[in-house]
Amino acid sequence: MAETRIPMQKRSIEKRDKILKKGFALMCQNGYHNVSTVDIAKEAGVSTGIIYQYFNDKKEIFTIGAKKYADEIMFPIFSLIDEHEKLPANLKVFFRNIIKVSVKGHQVSKRAHQELTAMQHLDEDIEKIFKDTEIAFSNKLYNFFVNNGYKKDILKEKMHLVVNLVDNLAHEKVYHRHLDFDYEAMETIVVNVIMNILDEK
């Protein structure tokens, strides 16, 4: 396999980024298995040879795209946590804000989410990206609470459950969206469950 090159010049960086963006979007739209490197090259307006100068194959494009997608969802949440020097006095408001930011992040692309969800069950590398992202989120919350003197039993496990509740609610609000559900009421229930998990009233 030929060694891919890391672009240094602005024009080359822009070309690689365009291939990555267009290729990932195309695979999410049409399905990973329905897109070839020829299709990606056409979509990005480059030759197939140019694709292989920067990437080993379409799998690498999809994997890098998946990582960027996951980071784009997590970055605003991490930034929200980092805004607080101390543990907020009102934890219910804190977690409502986390839910709000998580929902907004998931609204980036419904089609991308669908394809990534499917690929998680088929590809270990994609599955690992989202497992790592989930752990990073729960560790971020855990460390934030611990560093602020919060002492509760099995806190790491509790935070992992909290992350799953937030993520599942975001999925429900953005991707599943049942017309006969009161999502404001559902959010209140989730926040109250989080308080119970953390032994907070």
N, C-alpha and C positions, 0 to 999 in steps of 0.2 A: 504494500500500500504506500503510495507516495505521501511524503510529509506535507501537511498543509502549512501555509505560511500565516504568520501573525501580522496583520497590516499595521504599518507605522505612519504612513502618510494619511493626511485628512481624506483625500479622495478614495483611497483604498479602504479606510475605516468606514466611510459612508457607503461604499459599495457592499461591503460585508454586512453592515447593519441592514441595508435594504434587502439583501437576499434573505437574511434571518427573519426580518419582519414580514416580508411578502410570503416567504416559504411557510412559516409557521401559521400565518393566517389562512393560507390556501389549504394546508393540511387539516386545520380545524374546521374549515368550511366544507370541504369535500370528503373528509375522512382520510386519515393517515395512509391507509392501504390503497386508496384510490388516486394518490398523487405520486408522480415520479419526479426525479431530478430534472428531467426535460420540462415538465410542467412548471416546476419552480423557476427554472431558468427563463422560461417564456414570461412568467408572471413578473419576474424581477427585471426583465429586459436585458439579460446577459446571456452569454453562451454557456452551455453545459460545462465546458472546460473551466470557466471562471468559478463555477460552483465548487468544483473539486480543488481549486487553488486554496479555498478558504475552509472547506468542510470535507470530512471524510465521506459522508453520505447524508441522505435525508434524515436518517435517525439522529445524527448529531444536531442538525438544524432544529428538529422537533424537541430534542432534549434540552437544548439551550433555551429555546422558546418557552418550554414548560417551566424551567427554572425562573426565567424573567417574569412569567405570568404569576407564579407563586410569590415571588418577591414583591411584585406590584400590589398584591393584596395585603401582604404582611407589613410592608414599609410604613403605610399610614397608621396602622395599629401600633407598631413599635414606637413611632414618633409620638403618638398620643400618650403612651405610657411614659416615655422619656420627658414629656412636658411637666410631669409631676416630680418634684424633688422629694416630697413626702407622700405617705399614704393618704389618699383623700379622706376627709371626714365622712363624706357621704358615698359609701361604696356602691349603693344602688345607682346613683347618677353616673359614677365612674364606669360601671359595667354597661349601663345603657348607652353611653358614648362609645364604648368599644363595639357594641352590637351595631350601632349606627354606622361606624367607620367600616366594619366588616361587611355589612350589607352593601354599602357604596362600592367597596372594592370588588365584590362579586358581580356587580352590575356591568363590569367592563365588557364581558362577552359571554353570553349564554351558550353560544355554539362552541366556543373554546372549552368551556367547562364540560360540556357534554362529551366532546372528543377526548379530553384529558381523563375524565372519569372512566370512559371505556378503555383507554390505553393503560390505566393503572392496573386493570385486571389482566392485561396481556403482556405487559413489559415491566420487568423488575426495576429498571432504571427510573422509569416514570413513577412507579409506586414509591420508590425510595425518596424521590424529590418531595412528594407530598407527606410522607411519613416524617422526613427530616424537618419540613416546614411546620408540621403539627407540633413536634417536639420543641422546636425553637420557640414557638408561641407559648407553650406551657412553661418552658424554662424561663422565658422573659417575665411572665407573670410571677412565677415562683420566686425568682431572684429579687424582683421588685418588692414583693411582700416581705421576704426574709431580710433583705437589706434595710428595711424600715422597722425591724424588730417584731414582725408579726410571727407569733409562735403558736402553731396549731399542729396537732398530730397529722401524720400522713399528708402533709400539705402538697407535696409534689404530685401525688396521685389525685388529690382534689382538684388541683389546677388543670390537670390533664382532662378531667371530666368537665370542668368549666369551659375549656377550649372547645371540646366537642359539642357542648350545648350551644355556644356562640356560633360555631361553624354550621351546625345543623339548622339553627334558626335562620341564618343568612341564606342557606340553600332553600329552605322552605319559602322564605319571603321573595327570593329572586327567581328561582328556577321552577319550583313546584306550583306555588301560588294558586291555592284553591279559593274559589270565589265566595264560598260560604263560611270562611274562617275569619274571625276577628283577630287580626295580626297584632294590634296594639295590646289586646288582652293576652295573647300568646307571649308577647315580649315581657309583659309584667309577670307572667307565670315563670318564665325562664329566669328572670332576675331574682325572683323570690326563691326559686330552687337553688340558684347560685349562692344566695345568702345562707340557705340551710346547709348546703354543702360545706361552706366556710364557717359554719357555726356562728353566723352573724344574724342578729335580729333587725 
